[in-house]
Structures are given as C-alpha cells and as structure tokens.
C-alpha cells in the first residue's frame, strides 16, 4: 500500500480517501442535519484519493448536488 493513498490508524487498520458520497460517511444525513439547523452557508468538499483530483472533485460535486436536490 502506498502511504500517499492509504493511512494507517491506531488500530493498525487502514483508510483510504474516496469521492464524497461514495464512502462510509453518511453525507445525506449530514446535509439533512445542516439543512434542519437552518444553515445556508457554503459547503466545501475535498478529495485526496487515488484518482485524478479533478475527476474526484467533479464526481463528489455531482454527488453532493444530487443529494441536495433530494432533501
């Protein structure tokens, strides 16, 4: 495993960066909580995975826009 793509955690297990909306984080639930709280500010996303960064950001942005349209 490349140290640039996978990071080791204290329990000696690894995690890898992924596209927003395609990993383990419940993005829809997080955005629902923000909406319910009345937040109307900026939401930013980052990408640090194995794919090209522009591809990862574009897919993540598409995923976030789709989720926001659903809630």
N, C-alpha and C positions, 0 to 999 in steps of 0.2 A: 504494500500500500504506500502510496506517495504521501508524504507529510503535508503537501500542499492541498491535497484533496480530502484527506481523512484526518480527523483529530482524535487523539486518544483521551478518554475521560478517566476520572479517578478509579472507576470500577474496572479498568482495563478493557472497556468496550469502546468501539469507535462510532463516530457520527460523521456524516458527510453533508456538505452543503447541497441544497436542491432548489429547484424553482419554487417560488411562492405559490402555494395552492396545490403542490404535488408531493408534499412531505407529510410529516406526522403532526404538525401544528394545525389545530382546528381554526383555520383562517376565517371561515364563515362565521363561526361562533364569536371570534374576537371582533370582527367587524360589526356583528349584531350588537355586541356589548357597547362598542363605541357609539353606534347609532342611537341605542336606547338611552345612553347617557347624554345625548344631545350634542355630541362632538361633531363639528362641521369644519374642522381644520384640515390641514394637509396630512396625508398618509404617504409615507415613503417606503420604498422597498429596496432591498439589496440582493445581490446574487454573488455567491462565492462557491460555485460548483465546478464540475469537470468540463462542462460545455463552454462554448464561446460566451463571454459575458453579455454581449448584445443580444444573443439568442435567448439566454436565460432571463434577462430583464424583460424582453419583449413577451415571452411566454408568461412570466409572472404578472406583468401588467395586464395581459389579456385575461388571465385567471381572476385577478382582483376586480377588473371591470365586470366580468360575468357574475361574480359573487355579489357585487354591489347592486347589479341590476335585479338580482333575485331577492334581495332583502329590502 
